[in-house]
Amino acid sequence: MIEEDLVECVIGLGPNLFYNSPMEACLLITTTNKSKDRKGKILFINAVYEVKQEKTMGYLEGKHIEKIFEAYKNFGNIENFLLLQHWTKC
């Protein structure tokens, strides 16, 4: 998928988002029609700390979702957000 330039974004999320599973979640956004400015690039968003933890469950509040979506839309860093990187295809 990477060699075919189909992966547009990888979003790492925190643990406990799924019932009875402490594993951290990861979203993979793919497309067969990348815009010209995104070709050969993958955006990595580390949103592990955007997950609100309550007891044994984690969840995303609206403000977390908006922040992650804003970073994806801008395809780059936004203020006060953790570790965003671009990978450029050689």
Backbone hydrogen bonds, N-H to C=O, Kabsch-Sander energy under -0.5 kcal/mol:
donor,donor_aa,acceptor,acceptor_aa,energy
5,D,2,I,-1.7
6,L,1,M,-2.7
7,V,1,M,-0.6
8,E,6,L,-0.5
8,E,29,I,-2.9
9,C,29,I,-1.7
10,V,43,L,-2.7
11,I,27,L,-2.8
12,G,10,V,-0.6
12,G,45,I,-2.8
13,L,11,I,-0.5
13,L,25,A,-3.2
14,G,47,A,-0.6
16,N,23,M,-0.5
17,L,23,M,-0.5
18,F,21,S,-0.6
21,S,18,F,-1.8
25,A,14,G,-1.2
27,L,11,I,-3.0
29,I,9,C,-3.2
29,I,27,L,-0.5
30,T,28,L,-0.6
31,T,6,L,-2.7
38,R,35,S,-1.6
39,K,35,S,-0.9
39,K,36,K,-0.6
41,K,38,R,-1.9
42,I,87,W,-1.2
43,L,8,E,-2.2
44,F,42,I,-0.5
44,F,85,Q,-2.0
45,I,10,V,-3.0
45,I,43,L,-0.5
46,N,44,F,-0.5
46,N,82,L,-0.8
46,N,83,L,-1.1
47,A,12,G,-2.3
47,A,45,I,-1.1
50,E,47,A,-1.7
51,V,48,V,-0.9
52,K,50,E,-0.5
52,K,59,Y,-2.8
54,E,57,M,-3.2
57,M,54,E,-2.6
58,G,16,N,-3.0
59,Y,52,K,-2.2
61,E,59,Y,-0.5
64,H,61,E,-0.6
65,I,61,E,-2.1
66,E,62,G,-2.6
67,K,63,K,-1.8
68,I,64,H,-2.3
69,F,65,I,-2.7
70,E,66,E,-2.5
71,A,67,K,-1.9
72,Y,68,I,-2.1
73,K,69,F,-3.1
74,N,70,E,-2.5
75,F,71,A,-1.0
76,G,71,A,-1.4
81,F,78,I,-1.1
85,Q,44,F,-1.4
87,W,42,I,-1.5
89,K,40,G,-3.5
89,K,87,W,-0.5
